[in-house]
Each structure stands twice: as C-alpha cells, then as structure tokens.
Amino acid sequence: MKLQIEKYLAEVQSFTTTSLEELEQFRIKYSGKKGILNDLFALFKTVAPEERRDTGRLLNELKEAIQLKHDSLKAGLGDNDNKPEKLFDLTLPVTDDQSGSRHPLAIIRKRIIDIFGRIGYTVAEGPEIEDDWHNFSALNFAPEHPARDMQDTFFIGSNPEVLLRTHTSSVQVRVMEHTQPPIRMTFPGRVYRNEAISARAHCFFHQVEGLYIDKNVSFADLRQTMMYFAKEMFSPDTKIRLRPSYFPFTEPSAEMDISCNLCGGEGCGFCKYTGWVEILGCGMVNPAVLTNCGIDPKIYSGFAFGIGVERITNLVFNVKDLRIFSENDVRFLRQFGSAI
C-alpha cells in the first residue's frame, strides 16, 4: 500500500493545469466521495499493525499535498479559465487604494519639533532605560519624592537603580553634562509612568521637552517662546496664561493654559466652562540643576518646558480617549491621511 500511496503522491506533486475544469476533475478524482483518497483510507484498515505508522504518515502527507495543490492552482487561476496570460499582465496600472498615513501622534510630534526648529532649536534623543542620576538626582528630586516610589515608576533594578524614564528631562541632563551653553534643544521621546489606564491616562505616553540656556535668559523669554508656540500650533488668536506651580528642576515654575480652541474661550464642556485648557509645564531652570550638570548658574540661566504630545493631539484632532492612539485601529488611523 505504501508504494501505491507514493505513486499517487508523485502524481499530485507533478500535476499542473491552466484550466479550472481540469482542476475540478483533479479534485473529484482524488478528494471526491468516490475518489482515491477515500478508497485509500478504507484500505488502511487492512494494513498490518506494524506498518500502520509509516503508512498513516504517508496517507496524511498525500491528503495535505492534494489540498495544497488544489488551493494553490485555484488561487493562481481565479476566474480566468484557459486564459493564463491574463494572470500576469504587467501593463495594468497600479491600484493605489491601500496608501497608508502617519500616526496622529507622529504628525503632532513633527509639528511641535518644526515649530521650535524655526526659532533655532535642534533635536536630541536619549535612552528610554535610565539610571537614577539622570532621571531624578541631577534634576533636584528629593530622596523622598513620590516619583521615586514603586507605585509611580517602573523600576527595572536596584543598587544601582535602573528604571524606565518618567520624562525626557533625563536627556536634558545628558546634553548639559557634555555641552557648553548656549543650548537650544528639544527632546522628543516616549516615557513611562505607573498609571491606571483610562481615557485620560496611560502607562506610557510621548513628550517633547525643550531647553534654552544662555547668558541673561529671563522669564520674559520663556513667556514669549510659549506664546509663539501656542499661536503657531493652534491659531494666531490663541491666548495663554501661566499659573504658579512646582517642579523640582525649575524655579519659578508654571503650568500653561491656552484659551479653549473649541469654544474660543467662551466656556464649554471640554474646558469645563472655564475657557482655558492646560497644555504644558514650564519654568526657569533651577540653579541646582545647572550646578549638578557642570554649568555655572552665576553666568548662565535658562528655561525648560515639557509638552505632552497626546494632550496636544487631543486638542488638535478633538480625540477624547487617548487609549485609541495605541490600539492601531486602521479605521481610526486612516482619518489622518490628509493631516500630514
């Protein structure tokens, strides 16, 4: 019986056709109710026990070969019975209906970088896995600061402490350690925090931070730069306000709001009827940070800011649930093809 199966297997593997009718005859011959395959399975019951293992393997191999041959030939022929020359018509025009688009977060990240690039900011990037010095200590975080707790930060190891960076401020430290002022840079990248996932928070998100250090840099320079960014990103009519805040690495520090771009500052559900929407944090670089990075705070001063890319994307495209940014739903992503 094994010789018989091997003979059929060779026939199946060498079979070819350009006709759907011949292909159907092939299927009936081998896989039909009265076909060869059913006859062989019936005959298999009479095979001696010591030969059943090898014979059964061959029989299954034949069954798979029949199905594979039928499916591959059918896929190649399609509906073009007896017209194989039309299967590979290289003169047909390209069907351009599957073009992709950039991710909305990538679109907004590029816009932010381009806006600051127009006033002289270059770009620097750094590692997503950081040490305590670059992520916390050099930035003036106190040892008991809540961000150092396990419930707020993803720690990979201890002694020394290694973690997933919680902000791209760590790249600022790396730049300041090896670059003499003036420094005018943006720092885009992905960051991680141990947050409960919801419509407004995720365990990872994207930032573009900025740093400007030179002689005689003042808070007025910071305010004008932030005003420029808001008007370029949203509209020339956009207003800003700076509210006092606290960050260990800046002093003084501020949260920046813009006039709601949905209601024009009149008040709506999106801005909780205040007319304002918070978009970033900023402040003058703390002299302790400059000292930690080898820059003399008696000679140089500067400001820094941190922009959440998801927050800006929500405002620009009116996306209310940031979880959808990481779900890769093609129906959602296709909407941004014209926004590049």
C-alpha positions in Angstrom: 0.0 0.0 0.0 2.9 2.4 0.7 4.1 2.0 -2.9 0.7 2.9 -4.1 0.4 6.0 -1.9 3.9 7.1 -3.0 2.8 6.7 -6.7 -0.2 8.9 -6.1 1.8 11.5 -4.2 4.2 11.9 -7.1 1.3 12.3 -9.5 -0.2 15.0 -7.3 3.0 16.9 -6.9 3.7 17.0 -10.6 0.1 17.9 -11.6 -0.4 21.3 -13.3 -3.1 22.9 -15.3 -4.3 26.2 -16.7 -8.0 25.2 -16.7 -10.5 25.4 -13.9 -12.3 22.5 -15.5 -9.3 20.3 -15.3 -8.6 21.4 -11.7 -12.2 20.4 -10.7 -11.6 16.9 -12.3 -8.4 16.7 -10.3 -10.4 17.4 -7.1 -13.1 14.9 -7.8 -10.5 12.2 -8.7 -8.6 12.5 -5.5 -10.9 14.1 -2.9 -14.4 13.3 -4.1 -16.8 10.9 -2.3 -15.7 8.1 -4.6 -12.2 9.4 -5.0 -8.8 7.8 -4.5 -8.3 9.3 -1.0 -11.4 7.7 0.4 -10.5 4.4 -1.1 -7.1 4.5 0.4 -8.5 5.3 3.9 -10.8 2.4 3.6 -7.9 0.1 2.6 -5.8 1.5 5.5 -8.0 -0.6 7.9 -6.5 -3.8 6.5 -2.8 -2.7 7.0 -0.8 -4.8 9.4 -0.3 -3.1 12.8 3.5 -2.8 12.4 3.1 -0.9 9.1 0.3 1.4 10.2 2.5 4.2 11.5 4.5 4.7 8.3 1.5 4.1 6.1 -0.6 6.6 8.0 2.1 9.2 7.8 2.2 8.8 4.0 -1.5 8.9 3.7 -1.8 12.1 5.6 1.1 13.6 3.5 -0.9 12.7 0.4 -4.1 14.3 1.8 -2.2 17.6 2.6 -0.5 17.5 -0.8 -3.8 17.2 -2.6 -5.4 20.1 -0.7 -2.3 22.3 -1.1 -2.0 21.6 -4.9 -5.7 22.4 -5.4 -5.7 25.6 -3.4 -2.5 27.0 -5.0 -3.7 26.3 -8.5 -7.1 27.7 -7.9 -5.6 30.9 -6.4 -3.5 31.3 -9.4 -6.2 30.7 -12.0 -9.0 32.7 -10.4 -11.8 33.2 -12.9 -9.5 33.3 -16.0 -10.3 29.8 -17.3 -8.0 28.9 -20.2 -6.5 32.5 -20.1 -3.3 32.2 -18.1 -1.7 35.1 -20.0 -4.0 37.5 -18.1 -2.8 36.4 -14.7 0.4 38.4 -15.0 -0.5 41.4 -17.1 2.4 43.7 -16.3 0.8 46.5 -18.4 -2.1 47.0 -15.9 -2.0 50.3 -14.0 -1.1 50.3 -10.3 -4.1 50.2 -7.9 -3.3 52.9 -5.4 -6.1 52.3 -2.9 -4.1 51.0 0.0 -1.9 54.0 0.8 -1.1 54.4 4.5 -0.8 57.5 6.7 1.3 58.7 9.5 0.1 58.1 13.1 -1.6 61.2 14.6 0.9 61.3 17.4 3.8 61.3 14.9 2.1 64.1 13.0 1.8 66.3 16.0 5.3 65.5 17.3 6.7 66.6 14.0 4.7 69.8 14.1 6.0 70.6 17.6 9.6 70.0 16.6 9.2 72.0 13.4 7.7 75.0 15.2 10.7 75.2 17.6 13.1 74.4 14.8 12.1 77.6 13.1 13.5 79.6 16.0 16.7 77.7 16.2 16.0 74.6 18.4 17.8 71.4 17.4 16.8 67.9 18.4 18.4 65.4 20.8 17.3 62.0 21.9 18.4 59.6 24.7 17.8 56.1 26.2 14.4 55.1 27.4 16.0 52.9 30.2 17.7 55.3 32.6 19.6 55.5 35.9 18.6 57.4 39.0 21.1 60.2 38.5 19.9 61.3 35.0 16.2 60.7 35.8 16.0 62.0 39.4 19.0 63.1 41.3 20.6 65.5 38.8 17.1 67.1 38.4 16.9 68.0 42.1 14.4 65.4 43.1 14.5 64.8 46.8 15.1 61.2 48.0 11.6 61.0 49.4 9.9 62.4 46.3 6.8 60.4 45.4 8.0 59.8 41.8 10.7 57.5 43.3 8.1 55.1 44.7 7.4 51.8 43.0 3.7 52.7 42.6 4.6 55.7 40.4 7.6 54.5 38.4 8.6 51.3 36.6 11.9 50.2 38.2 13.9 47.5 36.4 16.7 47.0 39.0 18.1 48.4 42.2 21.6 49.1 43.5 22.1 50.9 41.2 18.6 51.9 40.4 17.6 51.4 36.8 14.1 52.4 35.5 12.0 53.3 32.5 12.4 57.1 32.2 9.5 59.1 33.5 10.3 62.1 31.4 12.7 63.2 28.7 14.3 65.6 31.1 16.9 62.9 31.5 18.1 63.8 28.0 18.4 67.4 29.1 20.8 66.3 31.8 22.9 64.3 29.4 23.2 67.2 27.0 24.1 69.7 29.7 26.8 67.4 31.0 28.6 67.4 27.7 27.6 70.6 26.0 28.7 74.2 26.8 26.0 76.9 26.5 24.4 78.3 24.6 22.0 75.3 24.4 18.7 75.5 22.5 17.2 72.0 22.0 14.0 69.9 22.0 13.9 66.4 23.4 11.2 64.1 21.9 10.5 60.6 23.1 8.4 58.0 24.8 8.1 58.0 28.6 6.6 55.6 31.2 4.7 56.0 34.4 2.8 53.5 36.5 -0.7 54.9 35.8 -4.0 53.2 35.7 -5.1 53.1 32.1 -8.1 55.3 31.3 -9.4 57.7 28.7 -7.1 60.4 30.2 -4.0 58.4 31.3 -1.8 55.5 30.1 1.2 53.7 31.4 3.3 55.2 28.5 2.9 58.4 26.6 5.0 60.8 24.5 6.7 64.1 25.3 8.6 66.9 23.6 10.6 68.8 26.2 12.7 71.9 25.5 15.7 73.6 27.0 17.3 77.0 26.4 20.4 78.0 28.3 22.5 81.1 27.7 23.5 84.3 29.4 20.8 86.7 30.6 17.8 84.3 29.8 14.8 85.6 31.6 11.2 84.6 32.4 10.1 87.1 29.8 12.0 85.0 27.2 10.1 81.9 28.4 6.7 83.6 28.2 7.3 84.9 24.6 8.5 81.5 23.5 5.5 79.8 24.9 3.2 82.4 23.3 4.9 81.8 19.9 4.4 78.0 20.2 0.7 78.3 21.2 -0.1 80.7 18.3 1.8 78.5 15.8 0.3 75.3 16.9 -3.3 76.4 17.3 -4.2 79.8 15.8 -3.0 83.4 15.9 -5.9 84.3 18.2 -4.8 81.8 20.9 -4.2 83.4 24.3 -2.1 81.9 27.1 -1.9 82.2 30.9 0.8 81.0 33.3 -0.2 79.7 36.7 2.3 79.2 39.5 3.3 75.6 40.0 6.1 73.4 41.4 8.7 71.2 39.7 12.0 70.2 41.4 14.0 71.1 38.4 12.6 74.6 37.7 12.2 77.7 39.9 9.9 79.6 39.4 7.6 77.1 37.7 4.4 77.4 35.9 1.5 75.5 34.3 0.5 77.0 31.0 -3.1 77.1 29.7 -4.4 78.2 26.4 -7.8 79.7 25.5 -10.0 76.7 24.6 -9.7 76.2 20.9 -13.2 74.6 20.7 -15.2 77.5 22.2 -12.8 80.3 21.7 -12.5 80.9 25.4 -16.3 81.3 25.9 -16.6 78.2 28.0 -17.8 74.7 27.0 -17.9 71.1 28.4 -14.4 70.4 27.1 -12.8 73.2 29.1 -15.2 72.7 32.0 -16.7 76.1 31.2 -13.5 77.9 32.3 -12.5 78.9 28.8 -8.9 77.6 29.5 -7.2 74.2 28.8 -3.9 73.2 30.3 -1.3 72.1 27.8 2.2 72.1 29.4 4.5 72.8 32.3 7.5 75.1 32.2 9.8 77.2 34.3 13.3 78.7 34.8 16.0 76.0 35.2 16.8 75.6 38.9 20.4 76.7 39.6 20.9 73.4 41.5 20.3 71.5 38.2 22.8 73.7 36.4 25.4 73.1 39.1 24.7 69.3 39.0 25.4 69.3 35.3 28.6 71.4 35.4 27.1 74.8 34.3 27.8 77.9 36.4 24.5 79.4 37.4 26.2 82.7 38.2 27.0 83.1 34.5 24.1 81.2 32.7 20.4 80.9 33.2 17.7 79.2 31.1 14.2 77.8 30.9 12.7 74.4 30.2 9.3 73.2 29.2 7.6 69.8 28.8 4.8 69.2 26.3 2.6 66.1 26.3 2.1 65.0 22.7 -1.1 63.2 23.4 -2.6 66.3 25.1 -1.8 68.4 22.0 -3.1 65.7 19.7 -6.4 65.6 21.6 -6.8 69.3 21.2 -5.9 69.5 17.5 -7.9 66.5 16.4 -10.6 66.5 19.1 -9.8 62.9 20.2 -11.3 62.4 23.6 -9.9 59.0 24.5 -6.1 58.6 24.3 -6.3 54.8 24.6 -7.2 54.7 20.9 -3.8 56.1 20.0 -2.2 52.7 20.8 -4.9 50.3 19.6 -3.8 50.5 15.9 -7.4 50.5 14.6 -7.0 51.1 10.9 -10.4 52.8 10.7 -9.1 55.4 13.1 -5.7 55.9 11.6 -7.0 56.3 8.0 -8.7 59.6 9.0 -5.3 61.4 9.3 -4.0 60.8 5.8 -4.7 64.4 4.8 -3.3 65.9 8.1 0.4 65.2 7.2 
